[in-house]
C-alpha cells in the first residue's frame, strides 16, 4: 500500500520520519479524544486525518496546530 500524500510532500513540512510519526500520532490521539468527547462520528481514521493535516501544512514540526494558533 502506498502512502498518500507522498512522503516527499510530508517531509517538506516535517524534516524526518521519526518526527513525522511523533507529530501524526500526537495529533491523531487529539482527534480521537475530541471525537469521543463530542460524540462526533469520524468518516476516516484519526491517523489519516492527521496525515492530511500535515500535508495541508496545518501542523508544525513541533506538532502544534497552526490553525488553532491563528484563531
C-alpha angles and dihedrals in degrees: 000000000000124000115244120226095039120257090239090061092048091048090056087068101032115033103216139026096241092056090043091056091049094048094046093046093050093048092045090055090050092050092048093048093048091049091049093049094048095038090236118160113228117216091202133034116271092244091055091050091049092050090052090050089055091048090051090052094245095128129059126215087262088061094246119147106241093196093059092049092055093052 
